[in-house]
Amino acid sequence: MLAERNVDVPPSEIRKIFNKIIGRTDIFDMTVGIPDFDTPQHIKDAAKQAIDDGYTKYTHNAGYIETREALAKKLKRDNNIKADPETELICTAGGMGALVTAHLVLLNPGDEVIYPDPGFVSHFAHIKLAEGIPVPIQLKKELGFGLTAEDVASKITPKTKMLVLNSPNNPTGGVISNKELKQIAEVCIENDIYVIADEAYEQFRYVEEEPLFIGSLPGMKERTVSIFSFSKTYAMTGWRIAVATGSSKLIGAMTKLQEHIIAMPTTIAQKAAEAAAIGPQDCVVDMLKTFRKRRDLITRGLNSIDGVDLQPPGGAFYVFPDVSAFGIKSYDLVHQILKETSVATIHGTAFGKFGEGFLRLCYAVSTERIEEALSRLDSYLPKIL
Ligand SMILES: Cc1ncc(COP(=O)(O)O)c(C=O)c1O
């Protein structure tokens, strides 16, 4: 009965674990990437005001023009990307809404797409949904899970249409260095390859280098869709709002498609994003300070456990420790740890085949929860080494 694409698009392995523990209060949940902070007050106030002011009707398919103007200011300020709010950016239903429409407007059946592995679970699913051919590129622990231009070039064939980038990366926390990013851009230009830059963790960086965004590099605007989600930066995962920017041709095609899928993201979320984009940014700075402390805490704690090896991640809010020393498949290890310690983690293979031998732990949770999880892991893991 169901169309073949249902078979091709795999379910999320993360959700399988998450659903298993849902409602259980005895679990130390380190699974899903949901910041534990509340959405900042001024953003919530803007949303309430929007309802009272009657911002409750259909809008342009790309979003309110004043919202797009605010988002264009954010792109200029934070990402060094100049975008015409009339034609070069679109409000979408979360990063996910932008990712799926970008894949659908760019890919023809049989086009090859290079994407990071380990990587965000939906990247593979979106390529399959658009009938592309997924070509995984391994993010290596020895390189801090960054990506080199040489690695990208080695995967290019005459059928390569697109490259998906996600730096800082989910699940590894790896960050691509600015030098490599510039070289990757050159490889894309030379080989006429498009880029989807999934910038979901744009603000979550613990490296010294100034952030650089591939969509801001010369010659890249016309071949890049840069996607900036509000979910993680402003603790707005439930609001479903993001902005995508690129050439007017690409954004025009995404806007046309969005009309037929969701019409536009919720008006209230648009107005909240507008306030987030142009309002005070100290809430982001404060959250990041906390995330940096948690990253240090969990990295130190995991490295002190026999058999666990972890380089401090350069970004995002996940750690991806190497647990291959235990000699147990990461899927089995996750279930064993859950049963014996009540700490819920995700197996590396949920993020692609190159995730074998690793676990993902999300540290967007309280310091107390991190400390308790570490203590439980420390009392259990050495026993099975
Ligand atoms: C790398 C990456 N991209 C995109 C998303 C989707 O985020 P949203 O649709 O909430 O913006 C996530 C969520 O975890 C993610 O980790």
The ligand as a Tripos MOL2 file, in Angstrom:
@<TRIPOS>MOLECULE
LIG
   16    16     1     0     0
SMALL
NO_CHARGES

@<TRIPOS>ATOM
      1 C1         22.4830   19.2520   12.6650 C.3       1 LIG1
      2 C2         21.0510   19.5490   12.8460 C.ar      1 LIG1
      3 N1         20.3780   20.1000   11.8380 N.ar      1 LIG1
      4 C3         19.0750   20.3790   11.9390 C.ar      1 LIG1
      5 C4         18.3870   20.0960   13.0770 C.ar      1 LIG1
      6 C5         16.9140   20.3880   13.1000 C.3       1 LIG1
      7 O1         16.6360   21.3880   13.9620 O.3       1 LIG1
      8 P1         15.2930   22.2580   13.8690 P.3       1 LIG1
      9 O2         14.4380   21.6770   12.8180 O.co2     1 LIG1
     10 O3         14.7080   22.1940   15.2250 O.co2     1 LIG1
     11 O4         15.7760   23.6230   13.5030 O.co2     1 LIG1
     12 C6         19.0250   19.4990   14.1620 C.ar      1 LIG1
     13 C7         18.2890   19.1470   15.3870 C.2       1 LIG1
     14 O5         18.7510   18.4700   16.2560 O.2       1 LIG1
     15 C8         20.4050   19.2250   14.0490 C.ar      1 LIG1
     16 O6         21.0880   18.6600   15.0290 O.3       1 LIG1
@<TRIPOS>BOND
     1     1     2 1
     2     2     3 ar
     3     2    15 ar
     4     3     4 ar
     5     4     5 ar
     6     5     6 1
     7     5    12 ar
     8     6     7 1
     9     7     8 1
    10     8     9 2
    11     8    10 1
    12     8    11 1
    13    12    13 1
    14    12    15 ar
    15    13    14 2
    16    15    16 1
@<TRIPOS>SUBSTRUCTURE
     1 LIG1         1 GROUP 0 **** ****
